[in-house]
Amino acid sequence: MGFILNGIMAVTWQMVVMWAVGGLLIWLAIKKDFEPALLLPMGFGAILVNLPESGAINQFMQGVGEQQGIIQWLFETGIEASEALPLLLFIGIGAMIDFGPLLSNPKMFLFGAAAQGGIFLTIIVAMMMGFPLRDAASIGIIGAADGPTSILVAKVLDSPYFGAISVAAYSYMALVPIIQPMAIRLVTTKKERMIRMPYNPGNVSKLTRILFPIIVTVIAGIVAPASVSLVGFLMFGNLIRECGCLERLSDTAQNNLAQLVTLLLGITISFSMTADKFVTIETVLIMALGLVAFVFDTICGCLFAKILNLFLKNKVNPMVGAAGISAFPMSARVVQKMATAEDPQNYLLMHAVGANVSGQIASVLAGGMILGLVPGMLG
């Protein structure tokens, strides 16, 4: 009975807040079907690590000594020591991606680059709000709309706000179908959203598909060496897909590997969601800045398309620019849904997919650039 009373007395209001946060993430996963493979383990993990004297994290037991909990072990082994979990997930993501729509319409590369503008605008805003450069850069990368990249950058830069950044990155990725339409409508007119773009795919040879991930990795290694692990694992997964002789491995990477790593990554992230680290005013600010980063990315992509239209005879639907973020394939689906809502005969999906996969590459390059530049600026 004494143990029960001691446990109840050890509960703080901050822990209760984190139980509510965990419950909200579980509700979004189950009820709204927002990234359930990730949000559900994150939500349940947030509850696990915020129980008094939780055995899921390190604790000292009288007469036994310090015992390492499973979630802390996963964090220290899979993220802190080696970044293994986010990098392994990139293999699965790479195996899922078909770069055909991008290779048949290379100008979509421009939209992937333009839609990263929110990252750097948010870094500036975060620094103006008083965050040090190390933390501002880690917060800005939320705008990459790429959870593994956000995790890796925050970890390498040793930001104390790792937990809030990870939760913000994945939560906003799940909320892309809600956030992006509002941002798109803010900077486009109905007439612009009704622009049709005929799709005339070029023939992309098997050799091109095989050479593409190799060439991208080499270029990334020269331009942004710190991005090699990110880009390399993404492109390795894609090479498995395209080589044509590893179908079973490609299927395993797309399904079993990606799902298992996502599950482990979600519950591992919860290690940094303990109440003492998470229930702070800084967490609220980071969540707000993460939203700003997502909105800015979408707006930058749309505005870039509108600028291009000043010089193009065949106009680009500005919504395609919004698909240049890394949230694949959710962003492309959002653009297609909005297009058919304005004009049932307007099919932008393949253009949007091209911009979307370009954003996948651009986001990891942006993360690599930040990892290459920020440590040098910090001295």
C-alpha positions as CSV (number, residue, x, y, z in Angstrom):
1,M,0.0,0.0,0.0
2,G,2.9,2.3,0.8
3,F,4.4,1.8,-2.7
4,I,1.1,2.8,-4.3
5,L,0.8,6.0,-2.1
6,N,4.4,6.9,-2.9
7,G,3.7,6.5,-6.6
8,I,0.6,8.6,-6.5
9,M,2.4,11.3,-4.5
10,A,5.3,11.4,-7.0
11,V,2.9,12.3,-9.9
12,T,3.3,16.0,-10.9
13,W,1.1,18.2,-12.9
14,Q,3.8,18.2,-15.7
15,M,3.5,14.5,-15.9
16,V,-0.3,14.7,-16.2
17,V,0.2,17.2,-19.1
18,M,2.5,14.8,-20.8
19,W,-0.1,12.0,-20.4
20,A,-2.5,14.3,-22.1
21,V,0.0,15.0,-24.9
22,G,0.5,11.3,-25.3
23,G,-3.2,10.7,-25.4
24,L,-3.6,13.4,-28.1
25,L,-1.0,11.8,-30.3
26,I,-2.7,8.4,-29.9
27,W,-6.1,10.0,-30.7
28,L,-4.7,11.6,-33.9
29,A,-3.2,8.3,-34.9
30,I,-6.3,6.2,-34.4
31,K,-9.2,8.6,-34.9
32,K,-7.8,10.8,-37.6
33,D,-5.4,8.3,-39.2
34,F,-2.5,10.9,-39.1
35,E,0.7,8.9,-39.5
36,P,-0.5,6.2,-37.1
37,A,2.7,4.1,-37.4
38,L,4.7,6.9,-35.9
39,L,2.3,9.0,-33.7
40,L,0.8,6.0,-31.9
41,P,4.2,4.7,-30.5
42,M,5.3,8.3,-29.8
43,G,2.1,8.9,-27.8
44,F,2.3,5.7,-25.9
45,G,6.0,6.3,-25.3
46,A,5.3,9.7,-23.9
47,I,3.1,8.1,-21.3
48,L,5.6,5.4,-20.5
49,V,8.5,7.8,-19.8
50,N,6.3,10.1,-17.6
51,L,5.2,7.5,-15.1
52,P,6.9,7.9,-11.6
53,E,10.1,6.0,-11.4
54,S,9.5,4.7,-14.9
55,G,11.4,1.5,-15.6
56,A,11.4,2.5,-19.3
57,I,14.2,4.9,-18.6
58,N,17.3,4.8,-16.3
59,Q,16.5,4.5,-12.6
60,F,18.3,3.7,-9.4
61,M,16.9,0.7,-7.4
62,Q,18.0,0.4,-3.8
63,G,20.1,-2.7,-3.3
64,V,20.4,-3.2,-7.1
65,G,22.0,-0.1,-8.4
66,E,21.3,1.8,-11.6
67,Q,19.2,0.0,-14.2
68,Q,19.0,1.0,-17.8
69,G,15.5,1.2,-19.2
70,I,14.6,-0.1,-22.6
71,I,13.6,3.2,-24.1
72,Q,16.8,4.9,-22.9
73,W,18.9,2.0,-24.3
74,L,17.1,2.3,-27.7
75,F,17.8,6.1,-27.7
76,E,21.4,5.8,-26.7
77,T,22.1,3.0,-29.2
78,G,19.9,3.9,-32.1
79,I,20.1,7.7,-32.1
80,E,22.7,9.1,-29.8
81,A,25.6,6.8,-30.5
82,S,25.1,6.1,-34.2
83,E,22.0,7.8,-35.7
84,A,21.2,4.3,-36.9
85,L,17.4,4.4,-36.7
86,P,16.8,7.6,-38.8
87,L,19.4,6.5,-41.4
88,L,17.9,3.0,-41.7
89,L,14.5,4.6,-42.2
90,F,15.9,6.5,-45.2
91,I,16.7,3.2,-46.9
92,G,13.0,2.3,-46.7
93,I,12.0,5.7,-47.9
94,G,14.4,5.6,-50.8
95,A,13.0,2.2,-51.8
96,M,9.5,3.6,-51.9
97,I,10.3,6.6,-54.2
98,D,9.9,6.5,-57.9
99,F,12.0,9.3,-59.4
100,G,10.5,8.8,-62.8
101,P,8.2,11.8,-62.7
102,L,11.1,14.0,-61.7
103,L,13.5,12.6,-64.3
104,S,11.0,13.0,-67.0
105,N,10.4,16.7,-66.0
106,P,13.7,18.0,-64.5
107,K,12.4,21.5,-63.9
108,M,10.6,20.1,-60.9
109,F,14.0,20.2,-59.2
110,L,13.6,23.9,-58.9
111,F,10.5,23.6,-56.8
112,G,12.2,21.2,-54.4
113,A,14.9,23.8,-53.8
114,A,12.5,26.8,-53.5
115,A,10.3,25.0,-51.0
116,Q,13.1,24.8,-48.5
117,G,13.1,28.6,-48.0
118,G,11.0,28.3,-44.9
119,I,13.9,26.5,-43.2
120,F,16.2,29.5,-43.4
121,L,13.6,32.1,-42.8
122,T,12.6,30.2,-39.6
123,I,16.3,30.1,-38.5
124,I,16.4,33.9,-38.7
125,V,13.1,34.3,-36.8
126,A,14.2,31.9,-34.1
127,M,17.5,33.8,-33.6
128,M,15.5,37.0,-33.4
129,M,13.4,35.4,-30.6
130,G,16.6,34.7,-28.6
131,F,17.4,31.1,-29.5
132,P,21.2,30.4,-30.0
133,L,22.3,29.5,-33.5
134,R,22.7,25.8,-32.6
135,D,19.0,25.6,-31.5
136,A,17.7,28.0,-34.2
137,A,19.2,25.8,-36.9
138,S,17.7,22.7,-35.3
139,I,14.3,24.3,-35.1
140,G,14.5,25.6,-38.7
141,I,15.0,22.2,-40.1
142,I,11.5,21.2,-38.9
143,G,10.5,23.0,-42.1
144,A,12.2,20.3,-44.1
145,A,9.0,18.3,-43.5
146,D,11.4,15.3,-43.0
147,G,11.4,13.7,-39.6
148,P,14.6,11.7,-39.9
149,T,16.5,14.8,-41.1
150,S,15.1,16.8,-38.2
151,I,16.1,14.2,-35.7
152,L,19.6,13.9,-37.1
153,V,20.3,17.6,-37.3
154,A,19.0,18.2,-33.7
155,K,21.1,15.3,-32.4
156,V,24.3,16.2,-34.2
157,L,24.0,19.9,-33.1
158,D,23.3,18.7,-29.6
159,S,20.2,20.8,-29.1
160,P,18.6,20.5,-25.7
161,Y,15.2,20.8,-27.4
162,F,15.6,17.5,-29.3
163,G,12.3,16.1,-28.0
164,A,10.2,19.1,-28.9
165,I,11.8,19.4,-32.3
166,S,11.2,15.7,-33.1
167,V,7.6,15.9,-32.0
168,A,7.0,19.1,-33.9
169,A,8.5,17.6,-37.1
170,Y,6.4,14.5,-37.1
171,S,3.3,16.1,-35.8
172,Y,3.3,18.7,-38.6
173,M,4.1,16.1,-41.2
174,A,1.0,14.3,-40.1
175,L,-1.0,17.6,-40.3
176,V,0.1,18.4,-43.9
177,P,-3.4,17.8,-45.2
178,I,-4.7,20.5,-42.9
179,I,-1.8,23.0,-42.9
180,Q,-0.9,23.1,-46.6
181,P,-4.4,23.9,-48.1
182,M,-4.6,27.0,-45.8
183,A,-1.2,28.2,-46.8
184,I,-1.8,27.6,-50.5
185,R,-5.1,29.5,-50.5
186,L,-3.4,32.4,-48.7
187,V,-1.1,33.2,-51.7
188,T,-3.0,31.9,-54.7
189,T,-6.2,32.8,-56.5
190,K,-8.9,30.5,-57.7
191,K,-7.9,31.2,-61.3
192,E,-4.3,30.2,-60.5
193,R,-5.4,27.0,-58.7
194,M,-7.3,26.1,-61.9
195,I,-4.3,26.2,-64.2
196,R,-4.0,23.0,-66.1
197,M,-0.6,21.4,-66.8
198,P,-0.7,18.6,-69.5
199,Y,1.5,15.7,-68.5
200,N,3.7,14.4,-71.3
201,P,6.2,12.0,-69.7
202,G,9.4,11.4,-71.4
203,N,10.9,8.0,-71.6
204,V,13.2,7.4,-68.6
205,S,15.6,4.5,-69.4
206,K,16.6,1.9,-66.8
207,L,20.2,3.1,-67.1
208,T,19.1,6.6,-66.1
209,R,17.2,5.4,-63.2
210,I,20.2,3.3,-62.0
211,L,22.7,6.1,-62.5
212,F,20.6,8.8,-60.9
213,P,21.0,7.7,-57.2
214,I,24.7,7.2,-57.7
215,I,25.2,10.6,-59.3
216,V,23.1,12.4,-56.7
217,T,25.2,10.8,-53.9
218,V,28.4,11.9,-55.5
219,I,27.2,15.5,-56.1
220,A,25.9,15.7,-52.6
221,G,29.2,14.5,-51.2
222,I,31.0,17.3,-53.1
223,V,28.5,20.1,-52.4
224,A,27.4,19.2,-48.8
225,P,29.7,16.5,-47.4
226,A,27.8,16.4,-44.1
227,S,24.7,15.2,-46.0
228,V,26.4,12.0,-47.4
229,S,24.9,9.7,-44.7
230,L,21.4,11.1,-45.3
231,V,21.5,11.3,-49.1
232,G,23.6,8.1,-49.4
233,F,21.1,5.9,-47.5
234,L,18.1,7.5,-49.3
235,M,19.8,6.8,-52.7
236,F,20.9,3.4,-51.7
237,G,17.3,2.4,-51.0
238,N,16.3,3.8,-54.4
239,L,19.1,1.9,-56.1
240,I,17.8,-1.3,-54.5
241,R,14.4,-0.5,-56.1
242,E,15.7,0.4,-59.5
243,C,18.5,-2.2,-60.1
244,G,15.9,-4.8,-61.1
245,C,17.7,-7.8,-59.4
246,L,16.8,-7.3,-55.8
247,E,13.0,-7.2,-55.9
248,R,12.6,-9.1,-52.6
249,L,15.0,-6.8,-50.8
250,S,13.3,-3.8,-52.3
251,D,9.9,-5.1,-51.0
252,T,11.5,-5.8,-47.6
253,A,12.9,-2.3,-47.4
254,Q,9.6,-0.6,-48.5
255,N,7.5,-2.6,-46.0
256,N,9.1,-4.6,-43.2
257,L,12.2,-2.5,-42.7
258,A,10.4,0.9,-43.0
259,Q,7.5,-0.2,-40.7
260,L,9.7,-1.8,-38.1
261,V,12.2,1.2,-37.9
262,T,9.3,3.7,-37.9
263,L,7.8,1.8,-34.9
264,L,11.0,1.8,-33.0
265,L,11.9,5.3,-33.9
266,G,8.5,6.6,-32.7
267,I,8.8,5.0,-29.2
268,T,12.5,5.9,-29.0
269,I,11.9,9.6,-29.6
270,S,9.7,9.6,-26.5
271,F,12.8,9.3,-24.3
272,S,13.3,13.1,-24.7
273,M,9.6,13.8,-24.0
274,T,10.0,13.6,-20.2
275,A,8.0,16.3,-18.4
276,D,11.0,18.2,-17.1
277,K,12.4,18.7,-20.6
278,F,9.1,19.0,-22.5
279,V,6.7,21.1,-20.4
280,T,8.4,24.5,-20.9
281,I,7.7,27.8,-22.6
282,E,10.5,26.9,-25.1
283,T,8.5,23.9,-26.3
284,V,5.5,26.1,-27.0
285,L,7.7,28.5,-29.0
286,I,9.3,25.6,-30.9
287,M,5.9,24.2,-31.8
288,A,4.9,27.7,-33.1
289,L,8.1,28.1,-35.0
290,G,7.7,24.6,-36.5
291,L,4.3,25.7,-37.8
292,V,5.9,28.9,-39.2
293,A,8.5,26.8,-41.0
294,F,5.9,24.6,-42.7
295,V,3.8,27.5,-43.8
296,F,6.8,29.4,-45.1
297,D,8.0,26.4,-47.1
298,T,4.6,26.1,-48.7
299,I,4.4,29.8,-49.5
300,C,7.9,29.9,-50.9
301,G,7.2,27.1,-53.3
302,C,4.0,28.8,-54.5
303,L,5.6,32.2,-54.9
304,F,8.5,30.7,-56.8
305,A,6.0,29.2,-59.3
306,K,4.3,32.5,-59.6
307,I,7.6,34.2,-60.3
308,L,8.4,31.6,-63.0
309,N,5.0,32.2,-64.6
310,L,6.1,35.8,-65.4
311,F,8.5,34.3,-67.9
312,L,6.8,31.1,-69.0
313,K,4.4,30.7,-71.9
314,N,3.0,27.5,-70.5
315,K,2.0,28.5,-67.0
316,V,2.8,26.4,-63.9
317,N,0.0,25.8,-61.4
318,P,1.5,27.5,-58.2
319,M,0.1,24.6,-56.1
320,V,2.8,22.4,-57.7
321,G,5.4,24.6,-56.0
322,A,3.8,23.8,-52.7
323,A,4.5,20.1,-53.3
324,G,8.2,20.8,-53.2
325,I,8.4,20.0,-49.5
326,S,9.6,16.6,-48.3
327,A,6.4,15.2,-47.0
328,F,6.1,12.4,-49.6
329,P,3.5,11.5,-50.9
330,M,1.1,13.5,-48.7
331,S,1.9,16.9,-50.2
332,A,1.4,15.7,-53.8
333,R,-2.0,14.2,-52.8
334,V,-3.0,17.5,-51.2
335,V,-2.2,19.4,-54.4
336,Q,-4.2,16.9,-56.5
337,K,-7.2,17.0,-54.1
338,M,-7.2,20.8,-54.2
339,A,-6.9,20.8,-58.0
340,T,-9.9,18.6,-58.6
341,A,-11.9,20.5,-56.0
342,E,-11.5,23.6,-58.3
343,D,-11.7,21.7,-61.6
344,P,-12.7,18.0,-61.6
345,Q,-10.8,17.5,-64.9
346,N,-7.5,19.0,-63.6
347,Y,-4.9,16.3,-63.0
348,L,-1.7,17.6,-61.4
349,L,-0.7,14.5,-59.5
350,M,2.4,13.5,-61.6
351,H,3.7,17.1,-61.7
352,A,3.2,17.3,-57.9
353,V,4.9,14.0,-57.3
354,G,7.9,15.2,-59.3
355,A,8.2,18.3,-57.1
356,N,7.5,16.2,-54.0
357,V,10.4,13.7,-54.6
358,S,12.6,16.6,-55.5
359,G,11.8,18.1,-52.1
360,Q,12.9,14.8,-50.5
361,I,16.4,15.3,-52.0
362,A,16.4,19.0,-51.3
363,S,15.5,18.6,-47.6
364,V,18.4,16.2,-46.9
365,L,20.8,18.5,-48.8
366,A,19.5,21.4,-46.7
367,G,20.1,19.4,-43.5
368,G,23.6,18.6,-44.7
369,M,24.3,22.2,-45.4
370,I,23.3,23.2,-42.0
371,L,25.4,20.5,-40.4
372,G,28.3,21.7,-42.5
373,L,27.9,25.4,-41.8
374,V,26.7,25.8,-38.3
375,P,29.5,24.0,-36.4
376,G,32.0,26.2,-38.2
377,M,30.1,29.4,-37.3
378,L,30.0,28.3,-33.7
379,G,33.8,27.9,-33.8
